[in-house]
Every structure is written in structure tokens, then in C-alpha cells.
Amino acid sequence: MQKINLAQKFLLFDEQWQPKVVAQMNDYQFKVVKVQGEFVWHQHDHTDETFIVVSGQLNIAFVDEVITLNRGEMIVVPKGVQHKPFADQECQILIIEPQGVKNTGDEESALTAKNDVWV
């Protein structure tokens, strides 16, 4: 058992849209990621995905609306729901999802990240 300081973890990398694992609970991973600009439209057919904003502001576009999350706010995107995160300024987020989930869902893109990269 170790405590995890999220602010310190965010200092360990600069890449955008490249989630880094900081903890695992059963089959679920807690991933920190810095984001800015637009991600790709995608969905996860077999799992929900949780976004928690640590700093900044994250927007998530859905087919019929855009939801804006500020620091300290979170959302659970249900499995199978198409979405596209984006941020005007750099935003730091914590994502909770099962181990092995590809960040771009079924889409292949330059933003597709490697899994199980720990910091």
C-alpha cells in the first residue's frame, strides 16, 4: 500500500492524450492523462469509462450535446456511447476503466496510446 500524489504523477510526463497508469484495483486501472485540443470520436462497446477532472476544463461531445466538466467534476460515459473529449487549454484528468481498454475504442489513430504504461 502506497499513497499516490496525483500532482506529482502529472509532473512525470508532458505527452498529450497518452494515459499513464498510477494504480490498479482488481481489473480496473486509474490513469492520469494530460489533454489539449481534440480527441477522436470513439466508443467502448464493452465497458463504461469514468472521467474526473483534476485541473482545467474538459469538454465531452456526444451525438446530441456537449458536457463541460470543471475541476473536481466527473462523468461516467456508458458503454457503447459515442463521445469525443476536447479541451481548449491543457487539462489534467483521471480516467478509470478496465485494464486493456484502448483509449480510442475501435478507432485507430495517431492518438491511440499504448496500454499499461505506468508512472
Secondary structure, DSSP 8 states (H G I E B T S, - for coil): -----HHHHHTT---BS--EEEEEETTEEEEEEEEEEE---B--TT--EEEEEEESEEEEEESS-EEEEETT-EEEE-TT--EEEEEEEEEEEEEEEETT--TTTT---TT---SS-B-
